[in-house]
Amino acid sequence: MSYQTTGFPNMHRWAGVSAIATAILFAGANSLWGFEQPSWGASQEEILRFYENASDRIVAGGLLSLISIAIFVVFVSAFRRVLIELEGNELLANVAFGGALVGMATGLGAETINMAAALRAGDSELTGSLAQALFDISYVLGYNASGVGIGLFTLATGAAALRSGALLPRWLAIVALALGVALLTPLCQFVLGPSFLLLLALGALLLRGSAIPDVS
């Protein structure tokens, strides 16, 4: 099988740099408040206290997360071209692209709703019932809904890597497939974080030219 590589290394650079930037910025943004986030089913009092105590950090982290989402759009746009060149057809590339956009759209909703609650808390206008409603909506969007999109992206990436024998080491491609399946289930709340480690590894491998098959 032959591969058209005209302009391909340039797509590697765009995809690799933007993937690494997204993973680092998103992780840093969420570390500002994520470790204090109540678990699902927390009481209204606990959720309200969380927003009141972490209001400024939630807003700052949310703004950084929005920037990381914008960078991720650059990544998936470049990565779609990489997958098309690697696969020779657009099916897996389009699944990865569409899944990533679904994940980022729902993530955008989660971040902005969470920020709205924090802004209300900062102005001392957040009630317990409103805090719980905004928290629950943000939580479901940020985990379950985002998990569907990111899961599709991860499955398509792992499948492309296994089919082509490039992009990811075989063991990591298998991990990507397992991670993608888990992201489509309620397990998403446990594996969404590790999926950004996969994105970081993917970015580093792209910068090394991992999506160019060895045909020698």
MDTraj code that builds the backbone (N, CA, C; nanometers):
import mdtraj as md
import numpy as np

residues = "MET SER TYR GLN THR THR GLY PHE PRO ASN MET HIS ARG TRP ALA GLY VAL SER ALA ILE ALA THR ALA ILE LEU PHE ALA GLY ALA ASN SER LEU TRP GLY PHE GLU GLN PRO SER TRP GLY ALA SER GLN GLU GLU ILE LEU ARG PHE TYR GLU ASN ALA SER ASP ARG ILE VAL ALA GLY GLY LEU LEU SER LEU ILE SER ILE ALA ILE PHE VAL VAL PHE VAL SER ALA PHE ARG ARG VAL LEU ILE GLU LEU GLU GLY ASN GLU LEU LEU ALA ASN VAL ALA PHE GLY GLY ALA LEU VAL GLY MET ALA THR GLY LEU GLY ALA GLU THR ILE ASN MET ALA ALA ALA LEU ARG ALA GLY ASP SER GLU LEU THR GLY SER LEU ALA GLN ALA LEU PHE ASP ILE SER TYR VAL LEU GLY TYR ASN ALA SER GLY VAL GLY ILE GLY LEU PHE THR LEU ALA THR GLY ALA ALA ALA LEU ARG SER GLY ALA LEU LEU PRO ARG TRP LEU ALA ILE VAL ALA LEU ALA LEU GLY VAL ALA LEU LEU THR PRO LEU CYS GLN PHE VAL LEU GLY PRO SER PHE LEU LEU LEU LEU ALA LEU GLY ALA LEU LEU LEU ARG GLY SER ALA ILE PRO ASP VAL SER".split()
xyz = np.array([
    [0.0844, -0.1188, 0.0000],
    [0.0000, 0.0000, 0.0000],
    [0.0879, 0.1238, 0.0000],
    [0.0539, 0.2203, -0.0818],
    [0.1310, 0.3437, -0.0873],
    [0.0573, 0.4530, -0.0126],
    [0.1327, 0.5498, 0.0381],
    [0.0743, 0.6583, 0.1144],
    [0.1188, 0.7909, 0.0558],
    [0.0218, 0.8804, 0.0350],
    [0.0518, 1.0141, -0.0129],
    [0.0947, 1.0982, 0.1070],
    [0.2157, 1.1527, 0.1027],
    [0.2674, 1.2239, 0.2190],
    [0.2963, 1.3700, 0.1903],
    [0.2467, 1.4231, 0.0786],
    [0.2678, 1.5625, 0.0482],
    [0.2012, 1.6495, 0.1547],
    [0.2788, 1.7351, 0.2201],
    [0.2245, 1.8213, 0.3241],
    [0.1962, 1.7497, 0.4554],
    [0.2258, 1.6210, 0.4604],
    [0.1935, 1.5384, 0.5768],
    [0.2710, 1.5789, 0.7014],
    [0.4061, 1.5955, 0.6927],
    [0.4802, 1.6347, 0.8123],
    [0.4287, 1.7635, 0.8749],
    [0.3844, 1.8597, 0.7933],
    [0.3300, 1.9838, 0.8469],
    [0.2053, 1.9570, 0.9304],
    [0.1197, 1.8655, 0.8867],
    [0.0022, 1.8289, 0.9643],
    [0.0431, 1.7609, 1.0948],
    [0.1505, 1.6830, 1.0894],
    [0.2030, 1.6225, 1.2119],
    [0.2373, 1.7283, 1.3145],
    [0.3062, 1.8325, 1.2692],
    [0.3488, 1.9358, 1.3627],
    [0.2294, 2.0082, 1.4231],
    [0.1347, 2.0478, 1.3386],
    [0.0161, 2.1150, 1.3899],
    [-0.0601, 2.0260, 1.4884],
    [-0.0811, 1.9008, 1.4488],
    [-0.1556, 1.8091, 1.5349],
    [-0.0801, 1.7801, 1.6641],
    [0.0501, 1.7559, 1.6530],
    [0.1286, 1.7218, 1.7714],
    [0.1367, 1.8347, 1.8720],
    [0.1693, 1.9532, 1.8247],
    [0.1831, 2.0678, 1.9155],
    [0.0494, 2.1027, 1.9798],
    [-0.0573, 2.1045, 1.9019],
    [-0.1884, 2.1412, 1.9566],
    [-0.2417, 2.0345, 2.0516],
    [-0.2105, 1.9064, 2.0262],
    [-0.2526, 1.8004, 2.1186],
    [-0.1844, 1.8165, 2.2542],
    [-0.0544, 1.8412, 2.2523],
    [0.0195, 1.8587, 2.3776],
    [-0.0281, 1.9830, 2.4515],
    [-0.0478, 2.0924, 2.3784],
    [-0.0944, 2.2159, 2.4401],
    [-0.2317, 2.1978, 2.5033],
    [-0.3209, 2.1271, 2.4337],
    [-0.4551, 2.1027, 2.4865],
    [-0.4493, 2.0233, 2.6156],
    [-0.3749, 1.9137, 2.6153],
    [-0.3685, 1.8257, 2.7321],
    [-0.3109, 1.8989, 2.8534],
    [-0.2025, 1.9725, 2.8336],
    [-0.1377, 2.0420, 2.9453],
    [-0.2252, 2.1545, 2.9983],
    [-0.2811, 2.2346, 2.9073],
    [-0.3630, 2.3481, 2.9505],
    [-0.4907, 2.3021, 3.0187],
    [-0.5568, 2.1996, 2.9634],
    [-0.6807, 2.1518, 3.0232],
    [-0.6553, 2.0923, 3.1615],
    [-0.5482, 2.0143, 3.1731],
    [-0.5164, 1.9542, 3.3028],
    [-0.4830, 2.0620, 3.4057],
    [-0.4039, 2.1606, 3.3644],
    [-0.3686, 2.2686, 3.4560],
    [-0.4902, 2.3492, 3.4982],
    [-0.5794, 2.3759, 3.4040],
    [-0.6993, 2.4543, 3.4338],
    [-0.7875, 2.3843, 3.5361],
    [-0.8089, 2.2553, 3.5160],
    [-0.8977, 2.1816, 3.6051],
    [-0.8347, 2.1497, 3.7404],
    [-0.7005, 2.1511, 3.7454],
    [-0.6344, 2.1277, 3.8742],
    [-0.6551, 2.2436, 3.9712],
    [-0.6963, 2.3592, 3.9199],
    [-0.7191, 2.4748, 4.0066],
    [-0.8352, 2.4514, 4.1026],
    [-0.9310, 2.3652, 4.0639],
    [-1.0481, 2.3437, 4.1480],
    [-1.0971, 2.1986, 4.1499],
    [-1.0513, 2.1184, 4.0554],
    [-1.1070, 1.9850, 4.0385],
    [-1.0921, 1.8925, 4.1578],
    [-0.9830, 1.9074, 4.2331],
    [-0.9618, 1.8177, 4.3471],
    [-1.0606, 1.8453, 4.4602],
    [-1.1241, 1.9618, 4.4576],
    [-1.2215, 1.9972, 4.5615],
    [-1.3649, 1.9699, 4.5180],
    [-1.3846, 1.9290, 4.3945],
    [-1.5193, 1.9097, 4.3427],
    [-1.5923, 1.7994, 4.4192],
    [-1.7138, 1.8267, 4.4641],
    [-1.7908, 1.7220, 4.5331],
    [-1.8221, 1.6063, 4.4391],
    [-1.8474, 1.4922, 4.4952],
    [-1.8849, 1.3764, 4.4154],
    [-2.0325, 1.3842, 4.3801],
    [-2.0722, 1.3012, 4.2831],
    [-2.2126, 1.2971, 4.2424],
    [-2.2994, 1.2564, 4.3615],
    [-2.4105, 1.3256, 4.3800],
    [-2.5001, 1.2944, 4.4909],
    [-2.4712, 1.3733, 4.6164],
    [-2.3762, 1.4676, 4.6098],
    [-2.3452, 1.5508, 4.7264],
    [-2.4656, 1.6368, 4.7641],
    [-2.4710, 1.6786, 4.8874],
    [-2.5825, 1.7594, 4.9353],
    [-2.5751, 1.9011, 4.8796],
    [-2.6879, 1.9701, 4.8838],
    [-2.6910, 2.1087, 4.8388],
    [-2.5926, 2.1953, 4.9179],
    [-2.5847, 2.1715, 5.0467],
    [-2.4950, 2.2507, 5.1307],
    [-2.3493, 2.2320, 5.0889],
    [-2.3102, 2.1079, 5.0605],
    [-2.1723, 2.0802, 5.0207],
    [-2.1407, 2.1437, 4.8858],
    [-2.2339, 2.1355, 4.7930],
    [-2.2122, 2.1935, 4.6600],
    [-2.2052, 2.3459, 4.6683],
    [-2.2943, 2.4052, 4.7454],
    [-2.2936, 2.5501, 4.7610],
    [-2.1632, 2.5968, 4.8246],
    [-2.1165, 2.5261, 4.9235],
    [-1.9904, 2.5611, 4.9893],
    [-1.8738, 2.5505, 4.8921],
    [-1.8774, 2.4484, 4.8067],
    [-1.7725, 2.4315, 4.7044],
    [-1.7659, 2.5532, 4.6123],
    [-1.8796, 2.5974, 4.5616],
    [-1.8802, 2.7123, 4.4712],
    [-1.8385, 2.8405, 4.5432],
    [-1.8802, 2.8560, 4.6665],
    [-1.8444, 2.9768, 4.7410],
    [-1.6944, 2.9816, 4.7720],
    [-1.6371, 2.8672, 4.8071],
    [-1.4955, 2.8647, 4.8445],
    [-1.4017, 2.8707, 4.7244],
    [-1.4458, 2.8178, 4.6115],
    [-1.3561, 2.8071, 4.4956],
    [-1.4007, 2.8941, 4.3789],
    [-1.4856, 2.9912, 4.4041],
    [-1.5451, 3.0713, 4.2966],
    [-1.4417, 3.1290, 4.2004],
    [-1.3433, 3.2008, 4.2519],
    [-1.2447, 3.2660, 4.1648],
    [-1.1627, 3.1639, 4.0868],
    [-1.1265, 3.0530, 4.1522],
    [-1.0453, 2.9520, 4.0851],
    [-1.1250, 2.8772, 3.9787],
    [-1.2546, 2.8581, 4.0026],
    [-1.3391, 2.7930, 3.9024],
    [-1.3508, 2.8808, 3.7786],
    [-1.3684, 3.0105, 3.7980],
    [-1.3792, 3.1019, 3.6846],
    [-1.2478, 3.1059, 3.6064],
    [-1.1354, 3.1169, 3.6786],
    [-1.0051, 3.1201, 3.6115],
    [-0.9798, 2.9893, 3.5365],
    [-1.0073, 2.8779, 3.6023],
    [-0.9880, 2.7487, 3.5378],
    [-1.0809, 2.7294, 3.4199],
    [-1.2048, 2.7792, 3.4318],
    [-1.2982, 2.7676, 3.3219],
    [-1.2530, 2.8451, 3.1995],
    [-1.2003, 2.9652, 3.2208],
    [-1.1508, 3.0448, 3.1083],
    [-1.0339, 2.9751, 3.0386],
    [-0.9441, 2.9170, 3.1171],
    [-0.8318, 2.8429, 3.0579],
    [-0.8811, 2.7181, 2.9845],
    [-0.9831, 2.6535, 3.0393],
    [-1.0393, 2.5355, 2.9733],
    [-1.1007, 2.5720, 2.8389],
    [-1.1657, 2.6879, 2.8319],
    [-1.2237, 2.7308, 2.7053],
    [-1.1151, 2.7531, 2.6004],
    [-1.0020, 2.8069, 2.6440],
    [-0.8894, 2.8237, 2.5504],
    [-0.8390, 2.6874, 2.5038],
    [-0.8314, 2.5916, 2.5965],
    [-0.7834, 2.4574, 2.5597],
    [-0.8800, 2.3915, 2.4603],
    [-1.0090, 2.4183, 2.4738],
    [-1.1070, 2.3632, 2.3789],
    [-1.0853, 2.4226, 2.2404],
    [-1.0560, 2.5521, 2.2359],
    [-1.0280, 2.6163, 2.1070],
    [-0.9052, 2.5545, 2.0416],
    [-0.8018, 2.5275, 2.1205],
    [-0.6805, 2.4651, 2.0671],
    [-0.7099, 2.3231, 2.0208],
    [-0.7988, 2.2544, 2.0920],
    [-0.8346, 2.1175, 2.0547],
    [-0.9015, 2.1126, 1.9183],
    [-0.9789, 2.2159, 1.8859],
    [-1.0407, 2.2218, 1.7531],
    [-0.9323, 2.2282, 1.6454],
    [-0.8249, 2.3033, 1.6723],
    [-0.7112, 2.3066, 1.5788],
    [-0.6522, 2.1668, 1.5647],
    [-0.6374, 2.0980, 1.6796],
    [-0.5818, 1.9631, 1.6769],
    [-0.6642, 1.8681, 1.5911],
    [-0.7955, 1.8621, 1.6160],
    [-0.8762, 1.7635, 1.5437],
    [-0.8848, 1.7969, 1.3950],
    [-0.8750, 1.9249, 1.3617],
    [-0.8757, 1.9633, 1.2203],
    [-0.7512, 1.9115, 1.1498],
    [-0.6353, 1.9249, 1.2157],
    [-0.5108, 1.8732, 1.1583],
    [-0.5068, 1.7206, 1.1636],
    [-0.5571, 1.6635, 1.2733],
    [-0.5513, 1.5189, 1.2920],
    [-0.6398, 1.4458, 1.1923],
    [-0.7498, 1.5071, 1.1527],
    [-0.8353, 1.4462, 1.0514],
    [-0.7561, 1.4230, 0.9229],
    [-0.6754, 1.5201, 0.8829],
    [-0.5937, 1.5043, 0.7622],
    [-0.4906, 1.3927, 0.7803],
    [-0.4332, 1.3850, 0.8982],
    [-0.3356, 1.2792, 0.9264],
    [-0.3999, 1.1423, 0.9092],
    [-0.5203, 1.1244, 0.9634],
    [-0.5877, 0.9949, 0.9538],
    [-0.6280, 0.9627, 0.8110],
    [-0.6693, 1.0630, 0.7348],
    [-0.7045, 1.0388, 0.5948],
    [-0.5823, 0.9908, 0.5174],
    [-0.4691, 1.0551, 0.5375],
    [-0.3459, 1.0142, 0.4703],
    [-0.3025, 0.8746, 0.5144],
    [-0.3239, 0.8461, 0.6419],
    [-0.2817, 0.7175, 0.6976],
    [-0.3707, 0.6026, 0.6509],
    [-0.5023, 0.6282, 0.6471],
    [-0.5994, 0.5238, 0.6171],
    [-0.6297, 0.5104, 0.4686],
    [-0.6208, 0.6195, 0.3957],
    [-0.6573, 0.6161, 0.2556],
    [-0.8060, 0.6348, 0.2316],
    [-0.8847, 0.6486, 0.3395],
    [-1.0277, 0.6808, 0.3269],
    [-1.0661, 0.7698, 0.4443],
    [-1.1893, 0.8196, 0.4413],
    [-1.2279, 0.9224, 0.5376],
    [-1.3160, 0.8719, 0.6521],
    [-1.3512, 0.7439, 0.6540],
    [-1.4474, 0.6968, 0.7540],
    [-1.3970, 0.7180, 0.8963],
    [-1.2831, 0.6560, 0.9319],
    [-1.2329, 0.6696, 1.0679],
    [-1.1930, 0.8129, 1.0984],
    [-1.1420, 0.8842, 0.9969],
    [-1.1061, 1.0245, 1.0163],
    [-1.2286, 1.1071, 1.0529],
    [-1.3395, 1.0813, 0.9844],
    [-1.4620, 1.1563, 1.0115],
    [-1.5240, 1.1184, 1.1460],
    [-1.5145, 0.9908, 1.1825],
    [-1.5647, 0.9478, 1.3135],
    [-1.4841, 1.0157, 1.4244],
    [-1.3519, 1.0166, 1.4094],
    [-1.2671, 1.0822, 1.5085],
    [-1.2976, 1.2316, 1.5167],
    [-1.3102, 1.2956, 1.4012],
    [-1.3368, 1.4387, 1.3955],
    [-1.4726, 1.4716, 1.4574],
    [-1.5760, 1.3978, 1.4158],
    [-1.7099, 1.4227, 1.4689],
    [-1.7193, 1.3946, 1.6180],
    [-1.6578, 1.2843, 1.6618],
    [-1.6597, 1.2516, 1.8039],
    [-1.5904, 1.3571, 1.8878],
    [-1.4758, 1.4046, 1.8389],
    [-1.4022, 1.5076, 1.9118],
    [-1.4839, 1.6352, 1.9242],
    [-1.5521, 1.6745, 1.8174],
    [-1.6337, 1.7955, 1.8223],
    [-1.7528, 1.7793, 1.9175],
    [-1.8126, 1.6597, 1.9195],
    [-1.9208, 1.6344, 2.0150],
    [-1.8679, 1.6470, 2.1580],
    [-1.7522, 1.5872, 2.1822],
    [-1.6927, 1.5941, 2.3156],
    [-1.6611, 1.7359, 2.3573],
    [-1.6077, 1.8152, 2.2652],
    [-1.5725, 1.9524, 2.2982],
    [-1.6960, 2.0411, 2.3130],
    [-1.8003, 2.0152, 2.2331],
    [-1.9230, 2.0952, 2.2451],
    [-1.9882, 2.0738, 2.3814],
    [-1.9957, 1.9481, 2.4247],
    [-2.0545, 1.9208, 2.5557],
    [-1.9621, 1.9689, 2.6676],
    [-1.8321, 1.9589, 2.6457],
    [-1.7368, 2.0124, 2.7428],
    [-1.7489, 2.1630, 2.7557],
    [-1.7734, 2.2295, 2.6434],
    [-1.7949, 2.3738, 2.6441],
    [-1.9160, 2.4094, 2.7302],
    [-2.0229, 2.3308, 2.7141],
    [-2.1412, 2.3531, 2.7962],
    [-2.1128, 2.3312, 2.9438],
    [-2.0398, 2.2250, 2.9755],
    [-2.0084, 2.1944, 3.1153],
    [-1.9274, 2.3055, 3.1800],
    [-1.8265, 2.3537, 3.1085],
    [-1.7397, 2.4585, 3.1643],
    [-1.8161, 2.5880, 3.1854],
    [-1.8970, 2.6284, 3.0897],
    [-1.9679, 2.7558, 3.1024],
    [-2.0754, 2.7505, 3.2107],
    [-2.1431, 2.6376, 3.2241],
    [-2.2437, 2.6242, 3.3301],
    [-2.1765, 2.6249, 3.4669],
    [-2.0640, 2.5579, 3.4783],
    [-1.9889, 2.5580, 3.6040],
    [-1.9411, 2.6988, 3.6382],
    [-1.8954, 2.7722, 3.5364],
    [-1.8520, 2.9103, 3.5577],
    [-1.9693, 2.9985, 3.6005],
    [-2.0872, 2.9758, 3.5420],
    [-2.2050, 3.0554, 3.5784],
    [-2.2378, 3.0381, 3.7264],
    [-2.2290, 2.9138, 3.7750],
    [-2.2539, 2.8885, 3.9168],
    [-2.1506, 2.9591, 4.0038],
    [-2.0243, 2.9545, 3.9620],
    [-1.9176, 3.0189, 4.0389],
    [-1.9349, 3.1707, 4.0404],
    [-1.9749, 3.2285, 3.9278],
    [-1.9963, 3.3735, 3.9220],
    [-2.1123, 3.4146, 4.0124],
    [-2.2177, 3.3350, 4.0122],
    [-2.3301, 3.3617, 4.1021],
    [-2.2854, 3.3549, 4.2482],
    [-2.2040, 3.2537, 4.2788],
    [-2.1549, 3.2388, 4.4158],
    [-2.0669, 3.3569, 4.4549],
    [-1.9843, 3.4039, 4.3608],
    [-1.8979, 3.5188, 4.3883],
    [-1.9758, 3.6444, 4.4175],
    [-2.0957, 3.6540, 4.3628],
    [-2.1819, 3.7695, 4.3875],
    [-2.2815, 3.7440, 4.5005],
    [-2.2644, 3.6318, 4.5701],
    [-2.3520, 3.5930, 4.6812],
    [-2.4977, 3.5811, 4.6376],
    [-2.5191, 3.5320, 4.5146],
    [-2.6530, 3.5174, 4.4599],
    [-2.6886, 3.3717, 4.4298],
    [-2.6079, 3.2779, 4.4781],
    [-2.6307, 3.1363, 4.4479],
    [-2.7026, 3.0703, 4.5641],
    [-2.8169, 3.0098, 4.5368],
    [-2.8908, 2.9351, 4.6385],
    [-2.8528, 2.7879, 4.6325],
    [-2.8894, 2.7148, 4.7340],
    [-2.8571, 2.5728, 4.7385],
    [-2.9215, 2.4947, 4.6258],
    [-3.0473, 2.5219, 4.5969],
    [-3.1172, 2.4479, 4.4908],
    [-3.0608, 2.4810, 4.3536],
    [-3.0277, 2.6086, 4.3287],
    [-2.9687, 2.6458, 4.2007],
    [-2.8290, 2.5867, 4.1873],
    [-2.7524, 2.5866, 4.2963],
    [-2.6181, 2.5296, 4.2938],
    [-2.6229, 2.3825, 4.2549],
    [-2.7176, 2.3093, 4.3138],
    [-2.7278, 2.1663, 4.2826],
    [-2.7697, 2.1442, 4.1383],
    [-2.8637, 2.2239, 4.0884],
    [-2.9093, 2.2087, 3.9502],
    [-2.7957, 2.2357, 3.8522],
    [-2.7228, 2.3448, 3.8710],
    [-2.6132, 2.3783, 3.7807],
    [-2.5002, 2.2766, 3.7913],
    [-2.4723, 2.2314, 3.9121],
    [-2.3675, 2.1312, 3.9319],
    [-2.4025, 2.0006, 3.8623],
    [-2.5268, 1.9539, 3.8795],
    [-2.5682, 1.8271, 3.8190],
    [-2.5634, 1.8336, 3.6666],
    [-2.6117, 1.9437, 3.6095],
    [-2.6092, 1.9574, 3.4636],
    [-2.4661, 1.9606, 3.4130],
    [-2.3820, 2.0395, 3.4798],
    [-2.2412, 2.0487, 3.4397],
    [-2.1717, 1.9136, 3.4515],
    [-2.2024, 1.8405, 3.5564],
    [-2.1394, 1.7104, 3.5819],
    [-2.1745, 1.6104, 3.4707],
    [-2.3029, 1.6036, 3.4372],
    [-2.3471, 1.5083, 3.3342],
    [-2.2904, 1.5464, 3.1974],
    [-2.2902, 1.6747, 3.1668],
    [-2.2311, 1.7185, 3.0398],
    [-2.0816, 1.6904, 3.0359],
    [-2.0141, 1.7205, 3.1452],
    [-1.8686, 1.7088, 3.1490],
    [-1.8176, 1.5663, 3.1489],
    [-1.8968, 1.4740, 3.2004],
    [-1.8539, 1.3339, 3.2044],
    [-1.9308, 1.2474, 3.1037],
    [-2.0575, 1.2265, 3.1270],
    [-2.1336, 1.1323, 3.0435],
    [-2.1446, 1.1772, 2.8987],
    [-2.1843, 1.3036, 2.8776],
    [-2.2011, 1.3509, 2.7398],
    [-2.0659, 1.3656, 2.6697],
    [-1.9692, 1.4250, 2.7364],
    [-1.8356, 1.4373, 2.6763],
    [-1.7739, 1.3014, 2.6506],
    [-1.8028, 1.2072, 2.7398],
    [-1.7479, 1.0729, 2.7243],
    [-1.7887, 1.0065, 2.5942],
    [-1.9117, 1.0330, 2.5483],
    [-1.9576, 0.9757, 2.4214],
    [-1.8705, 1.0257, 2.3064],
    [-1.8506, 1.1570, 2.3002],
    [-1.7703, 1.2129, 2.1919],
    [-1.6250, 1.1719, 2.1978],
    [-1.5641, 1.1844, 2.3159],
    [-1.4229, 1.1484, 2.3299],
    [-1.4041, 0.9987, 2.3112],
    [-1.5051, 0.9206, 2.3512],
    [-1.4980, 0.7763, 2.3302],
    [-1.4938, 0.7408, 2.1827],
    [-1.5772, 0.8055, 2.1021],
    [-1.5749, 0.7815, 1.9579],
    [-1.4405, 0.8214, 1.8975],
    [-1.3885, 0.9354, 1.9408],
    [-1.2573, 0.9790, 1.8921],
    [-1.1495, 0.8762, 1.9266],
    [-1.1518, 0.8285, 2.0496],
    [-1.0495, 0.7343, 2.0961],
    [-1.0616, 0.6002, 2.0247],
    [-1.1836, 0.5533, 2.0043],
    [-1.2037, 0.4278, 1.9324],
    [-1.1540, 0.4379, 1.7890],
    [-1.1864, 0.5477, 1.7220],
    [-1.1430, 0.5651, 1.5831],
    [-0.9914, 0.5747, 1.5740],
    [-0.9295, 0.6424, 1.6686],
    [-0.7841, 0.6554, 1.6691],
    [-0.7168, 0.5206, 1.6925],
    [-0.7672, 0.4449, 1.7904],
    [-0.7099, 0.3130, 1.8172],
    [-0.7277, 0.2183, 1.7000],
    [-0.8449, 0.2220, 1.6361],
    [-0.8698, 0.1355, 1.5206],
    [-0.7774, 0.1714, 1.4045],
    [-0.7597, 0.3005, 1.3796],
    [-0.6707, 0.3441, 1.2714],
    [-0.5272, 0.3013, 1.2981],
    [-0.4858, 0.3090, 1.4243],
    [-0.3497, 0.2695, 1.4596],
    [-0.3283, 0.1194, 1.4381],
    [-0.4260, 0.0380, 1.4762],
    [-0.4131, -0.1067, 1.4585],
    [-0.4168, -0.1450, 1.3109],
    [-0.5035, -0.0822, 1.2332],
    [-0.5166, -0.1147, 1.0913],
    [-0.3916, -0.0782, 1.0123],
    [-0.3298, 0.0331, 1.0485],
    [-0.2165, 0.0830, 0.9712],
    [-0.0815, 0.0353, 1.0236],
    [-0.0780, -0.0073, 1.1504],
    [0.0504, -0.0434, 1.2109],
    [0.1374, 0.0777, 1.2374],
    [0.0747, 0.1958, 1.2448],
    [0.1474, 0.3199, 1.2706],
    [0.0661, 0.4029, 1.3692],
    [0.1098, 0.5241, 1.3931],
    [0.0433, 0.6225, 1.4782],
    [0.0655, 0.5965, 1.6258],
    [0.0275, 0.4770, 1.6744],
    [0.0478, 0.4375, 1.8139],
    [0.1128, 0.2995, 1.8175],
    [0.1940, 0.2709, 1.9203],
    [0.2383, 0.1329, 1.9395],
    [0.1169, 0.0413, 1.9546],
    [0.1323, -0.0840, 1.9145],
    [0.0176, -0.1759, 1.9169],
    [-0.0459, -0.1840, 2.0560],
    [0.0355, -0.1910, 2.1605],
    [-0.0207, -0.2039, 2.2945],
    [-0.1012, -0.0793, 2.3325],
    [-0.0531, 0.0380, 2.2897],
    [-0.1236, 0.1611, 2.3226],
    [-0.2509, 0.1753, 2.2389],
    [-0.2493, 0.1238, 2.1164],
    [-0.3711, 0.1239, 2.0342],
    [-0.4787, 0.0373, 2.0995],
    [-0.4388, -0.0778, 2.1558],
    [-0.5346, -0.1651, 2.2248],
    [-0.5887, -0.0955, 2.3495],
    [-0.5011, -0.0270, 2.4234],
    [-0.5451, 0.0517, 2.5394],
    [-0.6452, 0.1577, 2.4957],
    [-0.6183, 0.2225, 2.3813],
    [-0.7091, 0.3260, 2.3304],
    [-0.8466, 0.2678, 2.3012],
    [-0.8522, 0.1484, 2.2436],
    [-0.9806, 0.0849, 2.2156],
    [-1.0568, 0.0548, 2.3452],
    [-0.9858, 0.0019, 2.4438],
    [-1.0503, -0.0283, 2.5721],
    [-1.0967, 0.1002, 2.6407],
    [-1.0140, 0.2029, 2.6333],
    [-1.0496, 0.3314, 2.6919],
    [-1.1711, 0.3916, 2.6215],
    [-1.1751, 0.3781, 2.4882],
    [-1.2881, 0.4301, 2.4127],
    [-1.4180, 0.3637, 2.4509],
    [-1.4159, 0.2321, 2.4687],
    [-1.5370, 0.1595, 2.5106],
    [-1.5811, 0.2065, 2.6490],
    [-1.4851, 0.2195, 2.7413],
    [-1.5176, 0.2628, 2.8777],
    [-1.5776, 0.4030, 2.8800],
    [-1.5309, 0.4893, 2.7899],
    [-1.5819, 0.6262, 2.7854],
    [-1.7283, 0.6327, 2.7421],
    [-1.7771, 0.5303, 2.6760],
    [-1.9163, 0.5266, 2.6326],
    [-2.0097, 0.4747, 2.7409],
    [-1.9553, 0.4379, 2.8547],
    [-2.0318, 0.3805, 2.9652],
    [-2.0240, 0.4725, 3.0872],
    [-2.0958, 0.4389, 3.1947],
    [-2.0841, 0.5187, 3.3180],
    [-1.9424, 0.5229, 3.3762],
    [-1.8534, 0.4368, 3.3278],
    [-1.7136, 0.4411, 3.3726],
    [-1.6420, 0.5671, 3.3262],
    [-1.7080, 0.6461, 3.2420],
    [-1.6437, 0.7653, 3.1870],
    [-1.5925, 0.8582, 3.2963],
    [-1.6599, 0.8636, 3.4103],
    [-1.6154, 0.9544, 3.5156],
    [-1.4809, 0.9135, 3.5745],
    [-1.4409, 0.7878, 3.5536],
    [-1.3123, 0.7410, 3.6045],
    [-1.2018, 0.7448, 3.4994],
    [-1.2385, 0.7403, 3.3715],
    [-1.1367, 0.7279, 3.2667],
    [-1.1247, 0.8519, 3.1782],
    [-1.2093, 0.9538, 3.2030],
    [-1.1982, 1.0739, 3.1206],
    [-1.0634, 1.1416, 3.1418],
    [-1.0170, 1.1471, 3.2657],
    [-0.8861, 1.2063, 3.2945],
    [-0.7721, 1.1347, 3.2235],
    [-0.7631, 1.0001, 3.2349],
    [-0.6579, 0.9273, 3.1634],
    [-0.6624, 0.9446, 3.0126],
    [-0.7787, 0.9763, 2.9568],
    [-0.7857, 0.9959, 2.8121],
    [-0.7018, 1.1151, 2.7685],
    [-0.6813, 1.2115, 2.8571],
    [-0.5962, 1.3253, 2.8226],
    [-0.4481, 1.2880, 2.8300],
    [-0.4143, 1.1853, 2.9079],
    [-0.2783, 1.1319, 2.9036],
    [-0.2518, 1.0673, 2.7682],
    [-0.3542, 0.9994, 2.7149],
    [-0.3423, 0.9411, 2.5813],
    [-0.3236, 1.0514, 2.4771],
    [-0.3957, 1.1612, 2.4924],
    [-0.3816, 1.2740, 2.4000],
    [-0.2401, 1.3301, 2.4067],
    [-0.1847, 1.3394, 2.5266],
    [-0.0481, 1.3889, 2.5431],
    [0.0517, 1.2966, 2.4742],
    [0.0332, 1.1656, 2.4939],
    [0.1226, 1.0686, 2.4289],
    [0.1076, 1.0733, 2.2776],
    [-0.0157, 1.0886, 2.2301],
    [-0.0407, 1.0972, 2.0866],
    [0.0290, 1.2195, 2.0271],
    [0.0223, 1.3314, 2.0974],
    [0.0881, 1.4517, 2.0489],
    [0.2381, 1.4332, 2.0368],
    [0.2994, 1.3702, 2.1381],
    [0.4436, 1.3469, 2.1336],
    [0.4810, 1.2534, 2.0188],
    [0.4012, 1.1508, 1.9971],
    [0.4291, 1.0561, 1.8891],
    [0.4104, 1.1206, 1.7524],
    [0.3123, 1.2089, 1.7399],
    [0.2919, 1.2778, 1.6134],
    [0.4113, 1.3657, 1.5786],
    [0.4682, 1.4303, 1.6790],
    [0.5857, 1.5133, 1.6538],
    [0.7073, 1.4311, 1.6123],
    [0.7046, 1.3035, 1.6475],
    [0.8114, 1.2118, 1.6054],
    [0.7820, 1.1476, 1.4701],
    [0.6662, 1.1813, 1.4111],
    [0.6312, 1.1238, 1.2797],
    [0.5767, 0.9837, 1.2888],
    [0.5039, 0.9530, 1.3966],
    [0.4573, 0.8159, 1.4184],
    [0.3517, 0.7707, 1.3193],
    [0.2867, 0.8644, 1.2503],
    [0.1805, 0.8249, 1.1581],
    [0.2320, 0.7966, 1.0168],
    [0.3620, 0.8010, 0.9985],
    [0.4195, 0.7626, 0.8688],
    [0.4588, 0.6165, 0.8776],
    [0.3868, 0.5267, 0.8077],
    [0.4171, 0.3846, 0.8168],
    [0.5576, 0.3517, 0.7658],
    [0.6190, 0.2529, 0.8259],
    [0.7475, 0.2031, 0.7790],
    [0.7202, 0.0999, 0.6706],
    [0.7456, 0.1376, 0.5456],
    [0.7170, 0.0487, 0.4325],
    [0.8426, -0.0135, 0.3765],
    [0.9527, 0.0005, 0.4484],
    [1.0791, -0.0567, 0.3985],
    [1.0819, -0.2087, 0.4192],
])
top = md.Topology()
chain = top.add_chain()
for i, resn in enumerate(residues, 1):
    res = top.add_residue(resn, chain, resSeq=i)
    for name in ("N", "CA", "C"):
        top.add_atom(name, md.element.get_by_symbol(name[0]), res)
traj = md.Trajectory(xyz[None], top)
